[in-house]
Amino acid sequence: MTTVANVAVALVALLHLYFLILEMFLWEKPLGLRTFGLTPELAKASKALAANQGLYNGFLVAGLVWGLGLGETGNPIKLFFLSCVVVAGVFGALTANRKILWVQALPGAIALALVLAS
């Protein structure tokens, strides 16, 4: 069960690394515009906000990788950062786009449950 939990945590970390790349580097590019449904004008106006959001996703990645690197003794760290992922996903779903619930909060909640069960 620990291996399954760690794979789930790693997948959540990779997902947030992808979010970081989209928000920090691809925000004004065609993939970023398509992903977030932005016009070029809105993307340009919100570029700094998106980069800041991407940086926060990077902190989530760092925390999850840190927890994974510590093995089972890293479970409290994994639980903390996965909880942050879930809370951020629920907040994003309530305030920005419901899709965030499925793309961010659900994978985080599954990984969280798996870590708790391991």
C-alpha positions as CSV (number, residue, x, y, z in Angstrom):
1,M,0.0,0.0,0.0
2,T,2.9,2.4,0.7
3,T,4.1,2.1,-2.9
4,V,0.7,2.9,-4.3
5,A,0.4,5.9,-1.9
6,N,3.9,7.1,-3.0
7,V,3.1,6.8,-6.7
8,A,-0.1,8.8,-6.1
9,V,1.9,11.5,-4.2
10,A,4.4,11.6,-7.0
11,L,1.6,11.9,-9.6
12,V,0.1,14.9,-7.7
13,A,3.6,16.4,-7.5
14,L,4.0,16.0,-11.3
15,L,0.6,17.5,-11.9
16,H,1.6,20.6,-9.9
17,L,4.9,20.8,-11.7
18,Y,2.8,20.9,-14.9
19,F,0.6,23.7,-13.4
20,L,3.8,25.6,-12.5
21,I,5.1,25.4,-16.1
22,L,1.7,26.4,-17.5
23,E,1.3,29.4,-15.1
24,M,4.9,30.6,-15.1
25,F,6.1,30.0,-18.6
26,L,3.2,29.2,-20.9
27,W,0.6,31.6,-19.7
28,E,0.7,33.7,-22.8
29,K,1.5,30.9,-25.2
30,P,-1.2,29.0,-27.2
31,L,-1.3,26.1,-24.7
32,G,-1.7,28.4,-21.8
33,L,-4.4,30.4,-23.5
34,R,-6.3,27.2,-24.5
35,T,-5.9,25.6,-21.1
36,F,-7.2,28.6,-19.1
37,G,-9.6,29.9,-21.8
38,L,-7.8,33.3,-21.9
39,T,-7.6,36.0,-24.5
40,P,-4.1,37.3,-25.3
41,E,-5.1,40.6,-23.7
42,L,-6.3,39.0,-20.4
43,A,-3.2,36.7,-20.3
44,K,-0.9,39.7,-20.7
45,A,-2.7,41.7,-18.0
46,S,-2.7,38.7,-15.5
47,K,0.8,37.3,-16.3
48,A,2.3,38.4,-12.9
49,L,-0.6,36.9,-11.0
50,A,-0.3,33.7,-12.9
51,A,3.5,33.5,-12.3
52,N,2.8,34.0,-8.5
53,Q,0.3,31.2,-8.6
54,G,2.7,29.0,-10.4
55,L,5.4,29.7,-7.8
56,Y,2.9,28.5,-5.1
57,N,2.4,25.3,-7.1
58,G,6.2,24.9,-7.0
59,F,6.2,25.0,-3.2
60,L,3.6,22.2,-3.2
61,V,5.8,20.2,-5.5
62,A,8.9,20.8,-3.3
63,G,6.9,19.8,-0.2
64,L,5.6,16.6,-1.7
65,V,9.0,15.6,-3.1
66,W,10.6,16.4,0.3
67,G,8.0,14.1,2.0
68,L,8.7,11.3,-0.6
69,G,12.4,11.6,-0.1
70,L,12.0,10.9,3.6
71,G,10.1,7.6,3.0
72,E,7.6,6.6,5.7
73,T,9.0,9.2,8.1
74,G,7.9,11.8,5.6
75,N,4.2,10.9,5.9
76,P,3.3,13.9,8.1
77,I,4.9,16.2,5.5
78,K,3.1,14.4,2.7
79,L,-0.2,14.8,4.6
80,F,0.3,18.5,5.2
81,F,1.1,19.3,1.6
82,L,-1.6,17.0,0.2
83,S,-4.1,18.8,2.6
84,C,-2.9,22.1,1.1
85,V,-3.5,20.7,-2.4
86,V,-7.0,19.7,-1.5
87,V,-7.9,23.0,0.2
88,A,-6.5,25.0,-2.7
89,G,-8.4,22.8,-5.1
90,V,-11.7,23.2,-3.3
91,F,-11.2,27.0,-3.0
92,G,-10.3,27.2,-6.7
93,A,-13.4,25.2,-7.6
94,L,-15.6,27.5,-5.5
95,T,-14.0,30.8,-6.6
96,A,-12.6,30.3,-10.1
97,N,-13.7,27.1,-12.0
98,R,-15.5,23.9,-10.9
99,K,-13.1,21.9,-13.1
100,I,-10.4,22.6,-10.5
101,L,-12.2,20.3,-8.1
102,W,-11.6,17.3,-10.4
103,V,-8.2,18.3,-11.8
104,Q,-6.6,19.3,-8.5
105,A,-8.6,18.5,-5.4
106,L,-9.7,15.0,-6.3
107,P,-6.2,13.6,-7.1
108,G,-4.9,15.3,-4.0
109,A,-7.7,13.7,-1.9
110,I,-7.1,10.3,-3.4
111,A,-3.3,10.6,-2.6
112,L,-4.2,11.9,0.9
113,A,-6.5,8.9,1.6
114,L,-3.8,6.5,0.3
115,V,-1.1,8.0,2.5
116,L,-3.5,7.8,5.5
117,A,-4.2,4.1,4.7
118,S,-0.6,3.1,4.3
